[in-house]
Amino acid sequence: MAARLFSRIARLAVVAAAAASLAGCGVNSIPTAQENAKAKWADVQSQYQRRSDLIPNLVATVKGYAKQEQDTLTKVTEARAAATQIKISADDVTDPDKVAKFQAAQGQLSQGLGRLLASVEAYPNLKSNENFLALQSQLEGTENRITVARRDYNEAVRQYNVTIRTFPAVIAANVIYGAKPMVPFTATTPGADTAPSVSFDGGTAPATATRSANDNATASPAKKTGN
């Protein structure tokens, strides 16, 4: 009986030692870092979707006041359609090609949106329209949210990529998980890393992430106007 008790204690000791060894090799830290990065990527997608949802109202409002801007309106609408067609899940952020396509599509939409907003300077009545002002406020907040979400995602990716390449976690990364580096979000078109300016006070300075604490969360929803 003493022999059986000793054998059980020995097995428990081996299991405990193995668990401690695995923990020391990053068996827990790797999935933790991975899930954090995936959650941050979901935040990025959520904010881009929020922007996409605002654009149809913006286009309809501008169209009601500036029909001669039809070419710009069409390009924004087409860029939005292209951007919404490219969807990648959190599991795809290790694929550089898929991430690059997503970034490029969103960058093109950012550029088109920036050109549309700049054209509004020629229409004082539109600039003072209540629905347009509400959309302006919501878009400014959304662009700030996007900037913050991309920054947080890139930091989570950095931490994950460092974890899977650093000893001793690199052992678990290669032997247990087959972990691959995640792709950070980078600008793929000129100015795509900067939120488009949605201010019509005569200034040209881009919106900054410092306003994300307020980011106009209380702005009233814009009503669709125009034809």
N, C-alpha and C positions, 0 to 999 in steps of 0.2 A: 504493500500500500504506500509506503514511503517512497518507493521507486516511481510509482505512478504520479504521486504528488510532485516529485522532483521533475519528472518529465513534463508535466503540465506547466510548471513554473518556467521551465526552460523554453517551452514553446512560446509562452507569453512574452518572455524576454526577447526572443528572436523577432516576434511580430512587432513589439514596441521599437526595437532597434531598427527594423526595416522601415517602419512608419516614420521614425525620426530621420532616417537617411533620405527617404523620398521627399519629406518636407524640406530638408536642407537642399535638395536638388531642384527646388522650384516647382514641385508637382502641384502646389496650391497657388503660388504666385502667378504662374503663367495663365491659367484660366481666369483668374481674377483680373489681371491686366487686360486680357483679351475681351472679356465681357464689358469692361469699362470703356474700351475703345469702340466696341460695337454700339454701346448706348450713346456715346457721343456722336457717332455717325448717324444714328437715328435722329438725333437732335438737328444735325445739319440738314437732313432730308426734310424734316418737319418744317423748318424755317423756309427752305426753298419752296415747299408746297404752299406755305402761307403766302409767299410772294406771288406764286402762280395763280392762286385763288383771287388775288386782288387785281390782277392785270385786266381781266375782261371788263370790270367796272371802269377801270381807268381808260381803256380804249373807247368804251361807249361814251364816257363823259367828254373826252377830248373830241371825238367824232362829232358830237353835237355842236361844238363851237368852232372846230377847225377842220372842215371837210377837205380843205386843200392839202392837209397833211396825210392824205390817204396812203401814200407810198410808205411813209414811216409807220403808220398804224398797221399796215399789212405786214411789214417786216417784223414788227413786234409780235403780232399774232402768230406768224409762222415760226418765229424763234421760240415762242412759248410752246407751240405744238411739238416742235422738235425736242425741246428740253423735257417735256412731260413723257415723251415716248421712251426716254432713256432712264431706266430704273435699275439700280443695283442694290442688292441686299447687303447686310453687314458681313455676310460670308464672302462677298466678292471684293472686299477692300484689300485683299492680297493680290488682286489681279491688276497690274499697272495699266493695261489696255482699257479695261472697263472703267476704271477710275478716270483715266484721261478723257474718255469719251463723255463721261458725265460732266467733268469739269469744263470741257470745251463747249458743250451745249449750254450750260449755265452761264458761261462767260459770254457767249454770243447773245444770250437773252439780256444780260446785264448791259452790254453795249447798246443793244437796240432800245432798251428802256431808258438809258441815259440820253440817247439822241431824242427820243420822244419827249422826255421831260424838258430838255433844253429848248425844243421848238415851242413850248408853251409860252416862253417869254414874249412872243409876238402877239399874244391874245390876252389883253388885260381883263376882259370880261370873264374869261375862263379861269384866270388866276384868282379871281375873287369869288368864284362859284363855290357855294357851300359844300356840295358833294365832292368837288375837286380838292378842296382844302382838307376834307376828312380823309380822302384817299392819300393825299400828300403826307398827312400825319401818320397814317398807318404804314405807308411804304417806308417812310424814314425809320420808323421803329423796327420794321421787318429787316431792312438792310443792316441796321445795327445788330439785330439778333443773329443774322447770318454771319456777320463778322465775328461775333463772340463764339458762335457755335463752331465755326471752322477753326478758330484758335484753340478752343477746348479739345476738339477732335485731334488736332495735330499734336497737342501735348500728350494726350492719351496714347496716340500712336507712337510717339517718341518713347514713352515709358515702356510700352509693350515691346517695341523693337530692341530697346536696351536690355530688357529682361531676358529675352530669348537668346541674346548673344553674350550674356555675361555668366561666368562661372559662379556657382555651380548649376544655375537654372538651365544653362545651355544643354546640360545632359538630359534633363527631362524634355526639353524642347525638341531635341533630335530623336531620342529613344522612345519616348512615350507619345508625344503629341505630333511630331512631324511638323512643328510650327513654321510658318512662313512669315516674313516681314509684312506689315501692313503698309499701305501707300498713303502718305500724307497728302493733304489738299494743297495744291499749288496753283498759281495763276497760269492759265494757258493762253490768254489773250491779253493785250495791253490794257491795263487798268482793271482787270477782272478781280484783282486782289483788293480793290478799294470799293467801298460801297458807293453807288452812284449818288450824286447830289440831288436831293429832292427839295432844296430850299429855293424859293423864288423871291428872295429879298435883294436880288442884284448881286449877291456874292457867288463865288465859284468854288468855294472850299468844299471838299467832299464830306459827307456825314462820317462821324467817327464813332467808334465803339464805346466811347466814354459816356454816351447818352443811353446806353442799353439798360441802365438801372431804371430809367423812366419809360423809354421806348414807346411812349404813347399808348400804353395798354388800355387806357380809358377812352381812347378816341371812339366816337360813335360810328357804327357801321355805315359805309357809304351806300346811298341808294342809286340804283342804276338810272341814268338819265340819257337824254339824247336819242338818236334813232339807230 
